[in-house]
Amino acid sequence: LICGALLYAVRSRPLVSGGLIGLAIATKTLPGLFLPYLLLARRWRMMAAATVVALVVFLGVCWLQRITPWDGAYALIYQGGNLSKLEFTEYEYSPRADVARILAGSSTVLTPEQGRIAIGVHFAIALLACTIAAVVVASSTLGRTAYGILFGVVQAVMLIASPSAHIQYYIFLLPAWTALLALLLPRPLTRVNVALWCALLLGYMFTGFDQPFFVLQRLFGLGLVVPQHWLTWHLPSLALLTTFVALCVALRSVRDDAQVAATPGWRRRGLAAGT
């Protein structure tokens, strides 16, 4: 649904794009984070369509289930204690699970005190990411070419803010990595672009694409140590945060590209000459 929304956004079909985002919100709570960022990006029609579709589906389900909208909203957000649980598994890749692993050591259950610390640290990380993304989105000039990066920023925030995430959740980042790749391919290798290339590769490999490490092990006898310490070194969370920072930088640079494209040719030549 989100990929479809991105496709129609690039094709300048904001109502259809917003409707698909609304269906995604009705399917899973986390895409609701799209709404404030669409507001900050001044995508009014897309935000309105997403809100209306999500509300219609939500109220329809509440009517079918014969529950109040308040009870339905509480069930969607709380999800049976997902926000405050003290257990975690080796299959969880969320930042909160990484904080829990640091606190719990070899155990898979946190004490109440450790649980409060893990929830507090994760809340601070999520709040910081949401704030940075809000500032970047609000201050960026967004054209059609920026939608892939914009959606990627929001989807990275979704994963950072999620109290529980498994490896399949990281499929959310695939459109973002693709958009970042398309953005970097025609660009010269400046220091910023080289850093973005490195962030793209590290983000892609450390969230699950571990074949290069097995190739290195086969050819040179090195590389297996990375998959063996995948969670011990907190690689998925580090890759997620690296991807988020790279997407924020890329979104700002898309604005710079748009400003350069809007500058008259004679002025660009003068700037290049230092006059």
C-alpha positions as CSV (number, residue, x, y, z in Angstrom):
1,L,0.0,0.0,0.0
2,I,2.8,2.4,0.9
3,C,4.7,1.6,-2.3
4,G,1.4,2.2,-4.3
5,A,1.0,5.5,-2.4
6,L,4.6,6.5,-3.4
7,L,3.9,5.6,-7.0
8,Y,0.8,7.7,-7.3
9,A,2.5,10.6,-5.4
10,V,5.3,10.7,-8.0
11,R,2.5,10.6,-10.7
12,S,0.9,13.7,-9.1
13,R,-2.2,11.8,-7.9
14,P,-2.3,13.0,-4.3
15,L,-5.9,11.9,-3.6
16,V,-5.2,8.3,-4.7
17,S,-1.8,8.4,-2.9
18,G,-3.5,9.7,0.3
19,G,-6.2,7.1,0.1
20,L,-3.6,4.3,0.0
21,I,-1.8,5.7,3.0
22,G,-5.2,5.8,4.7
23,L,-5.7,2.1,4.0
24,A,-2.1,1.4,5.3
25,I,-3.0,3.3,8.5
26,A,-6.2,1.2,8.8
27,T,-4.1,-2.0,8.4
28,K,-1.2,-1.1,10.7
29,T,-1.0,1.6,13.3
30,L,2.5,2.8,12.6
31,P,1.8,4.4,9.1
32,G,-0.3,7.0,11.1
33,L,3.0,8.8,11.5
34,F,2.6,9.8,7.8
35,L,-0.1,12.3,8.8
36,P,1.9,14.9,10.7
37,Y,4.7,14.8,8.2
38,L,2.3,15.3,5.3
39,L,1.0,18.3,7.2
40,L,4.5,19.6,7.7
41,A,5.3,19.0,4.0
42,R,2.1,21.0,3.1
43,R,0.6,18.1,1.2
44,W,-2.9,19.0,2.1
45,R,-4.9,16.9,-0.3
46,M,-2.8,13.8,0.4
47,M,-3.2,14.3,4.1
48,A,-6.9,14.9,3.9
49,A,-7.5,11.8,1.8
50,A,-5.4,9.6,4.1
51,T,-7.3,10.9,7.2
52,V,-10.7,10.4,5.6
53,V,-10.0,6.9,4.4
54,A,-8.4,5.8,7.7
55,L,-11.3,7.2,9.7
56,V,-14.0,5.6,7.5
57,V,-12.4,2.2,7.7
58,F,-11.7,2.6,11.4
59,L,-15.3,3.7,12.3
60,G,-16.7,0.9,10.0
61,V,-14.7,-1.7,11.9
62,C,-15.8,-0.3,15.2
63,W,-19.4,-0.5,14.1
64,L,-19.0,-4.1,13.0
65,Q,-17.3,-5.0,16.2
66,R,-19.9,-3.1,18.3
67,I,-17.2,-1.2,20.2
68,T,-16.8,2.5,20.8
69,P,-14.2,4.5,18.7
70,W,-12.4,5.2,22.0
71,D,-12.0,1.5,22.8
72,G,-11.0,0.8,19.2
73,A,-8.3,3.4,19.3
74,Y,-7.0,2.2,22.7
75,A,-6.8,-1.4,21.4
76,L,-4.9,-0.3,18.3
77,I,-2.3,1.8,20.2
78,Y,-1.8,-0.4,23.2
79,Q,-2.0,-3.8,21.4
80,G,-2.1,-6.1,24.4
81,G,0.7,-4.5,26.3
82,N,3.1,-4.1,23.4
83,L,4.1,-0.6,24.6
84,S,5.1,-1.8,28.1
85,K,6.1,-5.4,27.8
86,L,9.2,-6.7,29.7
87,E,10.0,-9.7,27.4
88,F,12.0,-9.6,24.2
89,T,13.3,-12.3,21.8
90,E,16.3,-12.8,19.6
91,Y,14.1,-12.1,16.6
92,E,13.3,-8.5,17.6
93,Y,15.3,-5.9,15.8
94,S,13.9,-2.7,17.4
95,P,16.0,-0.1,19.2
96,R,14.1,-0.9,22.4
97,A,15.0,-4.6,22.1
98,D,18.7,-3.5,21.7
99,V,18.5,-1.4,24.8
100,A,16.9,-4.3,26.6
101,R,19.7,-6.7,25.5
102,I,22.3,-4.3,27.0
103,L,20.4,-4.1,30.3
104,A,19.4,-7.8,30.6
105,G,22.6,-9.4,29.6
106,S,22.0,-13.1,29.0
107,S,18.4,-13.0,30.2
108,T,15.4,-12.4,27.9
109,V,13.2,-10.8,30.6
110,L,13.7,-7.4,32.1
111,T,13.1,-6.5,35.7
112,P,10.5,-3.7,36.2
113,E,13.3,-1.2,36.8
114,Q,15.1,-2.3,33.7
115,G,11.9,-2.1,31.7
116,R,11.3,1.5,32.7
117,I,14.8,2.4,31.7
118,A,14.5,0.6,28.3
119,I,11.2,2.3,27.6
120,G,12.5,5.7,28.7
121,V,15.7,5.4,26.5
122,H,13.7,4.2,23.5
123,F,11.2,7.0,24.0
124,A,14.0,9.6,24.0
125,I,15.5,8.1,20.8
126,A,12.2,8.0,19.1
127,L,11.3,11.6,20.2
128,L,14.6,12.9,18.9
129,A,14.2,11.1,15.6
130,C,10.6,12.4,15.2
131,T,11.8,16.0,15.9
132,I,14.8,15.8,13.5
133,A,12.5,14.5,10.8
134,A,9.9,17.2,11.5
135,V,12.5,20.0,11.2
136,V,14.0,18.5,8.0
137,V,10.6,17.9,6.3
138,A,9.2,21.4,7.3
139,S,12.3,23.2,6.0
140,S,12.6,21.3,2.7
141,T,11.3,22.2,-0.7
142,L,9.8,19.0,-2.1
143,G,9.1,18.2,-5.7
144,R,8.1,14.9,-7.3
145,T,11.7,13.6,-7.2
146,A,11.8,14.0,-3.4
147,Y,8.8,11.8,-2.6
148,G,10.9,8.6,-2.4
149,I,13.2,10.2,0.1
150,L,10.3,11.8,2.0
151,F,8.5,8.5,2.4
152,G,11.8,6.9,3.4
153,V,12.3,9.4,6.2
154,V,8.8,8.7,7.6
155,Q,9.2,4.9,7.3
156,A,12.6,5.1,9.1
157,V,10.9,7.0,11.9
158,M,8.2,4.4,12.0
159,L,10.8,1.7,12.6
160,I,12.7,3.8,15.2
161,A,9.5,4.5,17.1
162,S,8.1,1.0,16.9
163,P,8.3,-0.7,20.3
164,S,8.7,-4.1,18.6
165,A,10.1,-4.8,15.1
166,H,11.2,-8.0,13.4
167,I,13.4,-8.4,10.4
168,Q,10.5,-8.4,7.9
169,Y,9.6,-4.9,9.1
170,Y,12.8,-3.6,7.4
171,I,11.1,-4.1,4.0
172,F,9.7,-0.6,4.8
173,L,13.2,0.7,4.0
174,L,13.5,-0.8,0.5
175,P,11.7,2.0,-1.3
176,A,13.9,4.5,0.6
177,W,17.1,2.7,-0.3
178,T,16.0,2.6,-4.0
179,A,15.2,6.3,-4.0
180,L,18.5,7.1,-2.4
181,L,20.3,5.0,-5.0
182,A,18.5,6.8,-7.8
183,L,19.4,10.1,-6.3
184,L,23.1,9.3,-5.9
185,L,23.8,7.6,-9.3
186,P,23.9,10.8,-11.4
187,R,25.8,12.8,-8.8
188,P,29.5,13.5,-8.7
189,L,31.5,11.9,-5.9
190,T,31.7,14.8,-3.4
191,R,32.4,14.1,0.2
192,V,28.7,14.3,1.1
193,N,27.7,12.0,-1.7
194,V,30.5,9.5,-0.8
195,A,29.2,9.5,2.8
196,L,25.7,8.9,1.5
197,W,26.9,6.0,-0.6
198,C,28.6,4.4,2.5
199,A,25.5,4.9,4.6
200,L,23.4,3.3,1.8
201,L,25.6,0.2,1.6
202,L,26.0,-0.2,5.4
203,G,22.3,0.3,5.9
204,Y,21.4,-2.3,3.3
205,M,24.0,-4.9,4.4
206,F,23.6,-4.6,8.2
207,T,19.8,-5.0,8.2
208,G,19.9,-8.5,6.6
209,F,21.8,-8.7,3.4
210,D,24.7,-10.7,4.9
211,Q,25.9,-12.5,1.7
212,P,28.9,-10.3,1.2
213,F,30.3,-11.4,4.6
214,F,29.9,-15.1,3.7
215,V,31.7,-14.3,0.4
216,L,34.5,-12.7,2.3
217,Q,34.7,-15.8,4.6
218,R,34.9,-18.1,1.6
219,L,37.5,-16.1,-0.3
220,F,39.7,-14.7,2.5
221,G,38.7,-16.5,5.7
222,L,37.3,-13.3,7.1
223,G,33.7,-12.0,7.4
224,L,31.9,-14.7,9.4
225,V,32.5,-12.8,12.6
226,V,29.9,-10.2,11.5
227,P,26.9,-12.5,11.1
228,Q,27.9,-14.2,14.4
229,H,27.7,-10.9,16.2
230,W,24.7,-9.5,14.4
231,L,22.7,-8.7,17.5
232,T,25.6,-8.4,19.9
233,W,27.0,-5.5,18.0
234,H,23.4,-4.0,17.5
235,L,24.0,-3.9,13.7
236,P,20.3,-3.7,12.6
237,S,19.6,-0.7,14.9
238,L,22.8,1.0,13.9
239,A,22.0,0.5,10.3
240,L,18.5,1.9,10.8
241,L,19.8,5.0,12.5
242,T,22.5,5.4,9.8
243,T,19.8,5.1,7.1
244,F,17.6,7.7,8.9
245,V,20.4,10.2,9.1
246,A,21.4,9.6,5.4
247,L,17.8,10.1,4.3
248,C,17.5,13.3,6.2
249,V,20.7,14.6,4.6
250,A,19.5,13.5,1.2
251,L,16.2,15.2,1.6
252,R,18.0,18.5,2.4
253,S,20.2,18.0,-0.7
254,V,17.2,17.4,-2.9
255,R,16.1,20.9,-1.8
256,D,19.5,22.2,-2.8
257,D,19.2,20.4,-6.2
258,A,15.8,22.1,-6.7
259,Q,17.3,25.5,-5.9
260,V,20.1,25.0,-8.4
261,A,17.7,23.8,-11.1
262,A,15.6,27.0,-10.5
263,T,18.7,29.3,-10.8
264,P,19.1,30.9,-14.2
265,G,22.0,29.5,-16.3
266,W,24.0,32.7,-16.3
267,R,23.8,32.9,-12.5
268,R,24.9,29.2,-12.1
269,R,27.9,29.9,-14.3
270,G,28.7,33.0,-12.3
271,L,28.5,31.0,-9.0
272,A,30.7,28.3,-10.5
273,A,33.3,30.9,-11.4
274,G,33.1,32.4,-7.9
275,T,31.6,35.8,-9.0
